[in-house]
Amino acid sequence: MKKISSIFAIIAALAALSSCASLPVLDHGFYSDDEEQKEVATVFVDPYIEVTGIDKTSGNFATGIKGWAAKSSVRQIQEFTLNAGVHTISLKYNSGSQYTIFSQQVIGQFKANKEYKIIYNINNSSISYDIIDTETNESAKLDTEALQGKSKNVISQFINAVLNPTMEGTDKTVIEENDDYVLTNLPGMKYELLNKKTGAVEKGFRGFVTDFSFKKGTVYLYETDTISTKDEFLKTDYQKTSKTILEVTDCDLKTVTYTYVKPDNLAGQTIKFNINKKD
């Protein structure tokens, strides 16, 4: 009896897959968002997922995209193209018997001439979505946990330990110190670098850039005595003109290790600091 039940279950599953495969892909074409079409990425959407908004139309209360045809079945796969770049997409789940009331937003980086697939995962009573590069099978979704400094990722740990405390609203000072230097990270993206041996103090603004996957993070120390606000600083070409550029190599919340990019005579060398916070 158990074998017969198992066979029926397998047949039912195969029938469902066959039914899903027989449905034509619903092609929505190019999503413009009132923009001119440039180099595009192609996005496929797995069965049971509804795209409720993109960029300007995205939000937790988004309900659908104007002009898009309705799916003929909840199992139907969808396809659309959009200009390459970073996009926010709102999604809902609907299997016919189970569905989510509100939309969930995901942010993805879509590269030109590449294909992506939006998938879902159900874990107990919660649902999550991902954007997968179909060629590499890697996620193209922004890891918001890492961005907030809540991940074990090295760059996320650095954000948590060094950057977040100095942010507006927290306004703490983070001190990085070793035997030779004291690097003081101040609110407002400012820094002071003390050379213990010479007593010289360098002052300016601190920039930080990370890639979308949080695999790389770069600190820029832009020495200046003429710029007084972070808005002025952000308008400069600091990524090219900073005299000191450091790659974040390691961070465990208590210490941080950098690899020099600039100055040229130190390029490739590492430097390690202990991290302390103060109000």
C-alpha positions as CSV (number, residue, x, y, z in Angstrom):
1,M,0.0,0.0,0.0
2,K,2.9,2.4,0.8
3,K,4.6,1.6,-2.5
4,I,1.4,2.3,-4.4
5,S,1.0,5.6,-2.5
6,S,4.6,6.5,-3.3
7,I,4.1,5.8,-7.0
8,F,1.0,8.0,-7.1
9,A,2.9,10.8,-5.4
10,I,5.7,10.5,-8.0
11,I,3.2,10.5,-10.9
12,A,1.5,13.5,-9.4
13,A,4.8,15.4,-9.1
14,L,5.8,14.5,-12.7
15,A,2.4,15.6,-13.9
16,A,2.8,19.0,-12.1
17,L,6.3,19.4,-13.6
18,S,5.0,18.5,-17.1
19,S,2.1,21.0,-16.7
20,C,4.5,23.7,-15.6
21,A,6.9,23.0,-18.5
22,S,4.1,23.0,-21.1
23,L,3.1,26.6,-20.2
24,P,4.6,29.2,-22.5
25,V,6.9,31.7,-20.9
26,L,5.1,35.0,-20.3
27,D,7.4,37.6,-21.9
28,H,6.8,41.1,-20.7
29,G,9.4,42.7,-22.9
30,F,11.6,45.7,-21.9
31,Y,10.8,47.4,-18.6
32,S,11.6,51.0,-19.3
33,D,10.6,52.9,-16.1
34,D,10.4,55.9,-18.5
35,E,14.1,55.4,-19.5
36,E,15.6,54.9,-22.9
37,Q,16.6,51.3,-23.6
38,K,20.4,50.8,-23.4
39,E,22.3,47.6,-22.7
40,V,20.0,45.2,-21.0
41,A,19.9,42.1,-18.8
42,T,17.4,39.4,-19.1
43,V,15.4,38.2,-16.0
44,F,13.4,35.0,-15.7
45,V,11.0,34.7,-12.8
46,D,10.3,31.2,-11.3
47,P,6.8,29.8,-10.9
48,Y,4.7,31.1,-8.0
49,I,6.5,34.4,-7.9
50,E,4.7,37.7,-8.8
51,V,6.6,40.8,-9.7
52,T,4.7,43.6,-8.1
53,G,7.0,46.6,-8.7
54,I,10.4,47.7,-10.1
55,D,12.3,50.7,-9.0
56,K,9.9,53.7,-8.9
57,T,6.9,51.3,-8.6
58,S,8.6,49.1,-6.0
59,G,7.5,49.0,-2.3
60,N,6.1,46.8,0.4
61,F,2.5,47.7,-0.7
62,A,3.2,47.3,-4.5
63,T,0.5,45.2,-6.2
64,G,1.5,44.9,-9.8
65,I,3.2,46.5,-12.8
66,K,1.0,48.6,-15.1
67,G,0.8,47.2,-18.6
68,W,2.0,43.7,-17.8
69,A,-0.2,40.8,-18.8
70,A,-1.5,38.6,-16.1
71,K,-0.1,35.1,-15.7
72,S,-2.4,32.3,-17.1
73,S,-1.3,30.2,-14.1
74,V,0.5,30.7,-10.9
75,R,3.0,28.2,-12.3
76,Q,3.9,30.2,-15.3
77,I,7.4,31.4,-15.7
78,Q,7.9,35.1,-16.6
79,E,10.6,36.9,-18.5
80,F,11.5,40.6,-19.0
81,T,14.5,42.7,-19.8
82,L,15.7,45.9,-18.1
83,N,18.6,48.3,-18.4
84,A,21.8,47.0,-16.8
85,G,22.5,48.4,-13.3
86,V,21.2,48.2,-9.8
87,H,17.4,47.7,-9.5
88,T,14.9,47.3,-6.7
89,I,12.3,44.7,-7.3
90,S,9.1,43.9,-5.3
91,L,8.0,40.3,-5.1
92,K,5.0,38.3,-3.8
93,Y,4.5,34.5,-3.5
94,N,1.4,32.8,-4.7
95,S,1.1,29.1,-5.1
96,G,-2.7,29.1,-5.4
97,S,-3.2,27.7,-1.9
98,Q,-0.6,29.8,-0.1
99,Y,0.3,33.4,-0.7
100,T,1.9,36.5,0.9
101,I,-0.1,39.6,1.6
102,F,2.7,42.2,1.3
103,S,5.5,42.5,-1.2
104,Q,9.1,42.0,-0.3
105,Q,11.8,44.1,-1.8
106,V,15.1,42.8,-3.1
107,I,18.0,44.8,-4.6
108,G,20.0,43.3,-7.4
109,Q,22.9,44.2,-9.6
110,F,22.1,43.3,-13.2
111,K,25.0,43.3,-15.8
112,A,24.5,43.9,-19.5
113,N,24.0,40.9,-21.8
114,K,23.6,38.5,-18.8
115,E,20.7,36.3,-17.7
116,Y,19.3,36.1,-14.2
117,K,16.7,34.1,-12.4
118,I,14.5,35.2,-9.5
119,I,13.9,32.2,-7.1
120,Y,12.3,31.7,-3.7
121,N,13.0,29.6,-0.6
122,I,10.5,28.7,2.1
123,N,11.8,28.1,5.5
124,N,9.2,27.2,8.1
125,S,6.7,30.1,7.9
126,S,9.0,32.6,6.2
127,I,9.9,33.1,2.5
128,S,13.0,34.7,1.0
129,Y,14.0,35.5,-2.6
130,D,17.2,35.5,-4.4
131,I,18.5,36.7,-7.8
132,I,20.8,34.2,-9.4
133,D,23.3,34.7,-12.3
134,T,22.3,31.7,-14.5
135,E,25.9,31.4,-15.8
136,T,27.8,31.4,-12.6
137,N,25.0,30.4,-10.2
138,E,26.1,33.2,-7.9
139,S,23.7,35.5,-6.1
140,A,23.4,39.0,-7.6
141,K,21.2,40.2,-4.7
142,L,22.4,42.9,-2.3
143,D,23.1,41.3,1.1
144,T,21.4,43.9,3.3
145,E,22.6,42.1,6.4
146,A,26.2,42.6,5.3
147,L,25.5,46.2,4.4
148,Q,24.2,46.8,8.0
149,G,27.3,45.1,9.5
150,K,25.4,42.1,10.7
151,S,27.2,39.4,8.7
152,K,30.4,37.5,9.5
153,N,31.8,38.7,6.2
154,V,35.1,40.6,6.6
155,I,33.8,43.8,5.0
156,S,30.6,43.6,7.0
157,Q,32.6,43.2,10.2
158,F,34.6,46.3,9.2
159,I,31.4,48.2,8.6
160,N,30.2,47.2,12.0
161,A,33.4,47.9,13.9
162,V,34.7,51.1,12.2
163,L,32.1,52.8,10.0
164,N,28.7,52.3,11.7
165,P,29.7,53.9,15.1
166,T,30.7,57.2,13.3
167,M,27.5,57.4,11.3
168,E,25.1,60.3,11.8
169,G,22.8,59.5,14.8
170,T,25.5,57.4,16.5
171,D,28.3,60.0,16.2
172,K,31.0,58.0,18.1
173,T,34.7,58.1,17.5
174,V,36.6,55.0,16.5
175,I,40.3,54.8,17.2
176,E,42.6,52.4,15.2
177,E,46.0,52.2,16.9
178,N,49.3,50.3,16.6
179,D,52.9,51.0,17.6
180,D,53.4,53.5,14.9
181,Y,50.1,55.3,14.2
182,V,46.8,56.4,15.6
183,L,44.0,56.6,13.0
184,T,41.1,58.5,14.5
185,N,37.8,58.1,12.7
186,L,35.5,61.0,13.5
187,P,31.8,61.6,12.8
188,G,31.1,63.3,9.5
189,M,33.5,61.1,7.6
190,K,36.5,63.0,9.0
191,Y,39.8,61.4,10.2
192,E,43.0,62.3,11.9
193,L,46.2,60.3,11.5
194,L,49.0,60.7,14.1
195,N,52.5,59.5,13.4
196,K,53.8,58.5,16.8
197,K,57.4,58.7,15.8
198,T,57.4,62.2,14.3
199,G,54.3,63.6,16.1
200,A,53.0,64.8,12.7
201,V,49.2,64.9,12.4
202,E,47.4,64.5,9.1
203,K,43.7,65.6,8.8
204,G,41.0,65.2,6.2
205,F,38.1,63.1,5.1
206,R,37.7,59.3,4.9
207,G,36.0,57.6,2.0
208,F,34.9,53.9,1.8
209,V,33.8,51.9,-1.2
210,T,32.8,48.3,-1.4
211,D,31.7,46.1,-4.2
212,F,28.2,44.7,-4.5
213,S,29.2,41.3,-3.1
214,F,31.2,42.7,-0.1
215,K,34.2,40.8,-1.2
216,K,36.3,43.9,-1.4
217,G,36.4,47.1,0.6
218,T,38.6,50.2,0.1
219,V,39.4,53.0,2.5
220,Y,40.5,56.4,1.1
221,L,42.3,59.0,3.3
222,Y,41.9,62.3,1.6
223,E,44.1,64.9,3.2
224,T,42.7,68.4,3.1
225,D,42.6,71.7,5.0
226,T,40.3,73.5,2.6
227,I,37.2,71.2,2.6
228,S,35.0,71.5,5.6
229,T,31.9,69.3,4.9
230,K,31.4,65.7,3.8
231,D,29.1,67.0,0.9
232,E,32.1,68.9,-0.5
233,F,34.3,65.9,0.0
234,L,32.0,63.6,-1.8
235,K,32.0,65.9,-4.8
236,T,35.8,65.5,-5.2
237,D,37.6,62.8,-7.2
238,Y,38.9,61.3,-4.0
239,Q,39.2,57.7,-5.3
240,K,41.9,58.9,-7.7
241,T,43.5,61.7,-5.7
242,S,43.7,60.3,-2.2
243,K,47.4,59.9,-1.2
244,T,46.6,57.0,1.1
245,I,44.5,54.1,-0.2
246,L,44.0,50.9,1.9
247,E,42.3,47.6,1.1
248,V,40.5,45.9,4.0
249,T,42.2,42.5,4.3
250,D,40.8,41.3,7.6
251,C,38.6,42.4,10.5
252,D,37.4,40.6,13.6
253,L,35.7,43.6,15.4
254,K,38.7,44.0,17.7
255,T,41.4,44.4,15.0
256,V,41.6,45.4,11.4
257,T,44.3,44.6,8.8
258,Y,44.8,46.7,5.7
259,T,46.9,46.2,2.6
260,Y,48.4,49.4,1.1
261,V,47.4,50.4,-2.4
262,K,48.9,53.9,-2.0
263,P,51.4,55.4,-1.5
264,D,53.3,53.5,-4.2
265,N,56.4,52.8,-2.0
266,L,54.1,50.9,0.5
267,A,51.9,49.1,-2.1
268,G,51.3,45.5,-1.1
269,Q,52.4,45.9,2.5
270,T,50.0,45.1,5.3
271,I,49.3,47.2,8.5
272,K,47.3,46.1,11.5
273,F,45.4,48.2,14.0
274,N,43.6,47.5,17.3
275,I,40.1,49.0,17.3
276,N,38.6,51.0,20.2
277,K,35.4,53.2,20.4
278,K,34.7,56.3,22.4
279,D,31.8,58.7,22.7
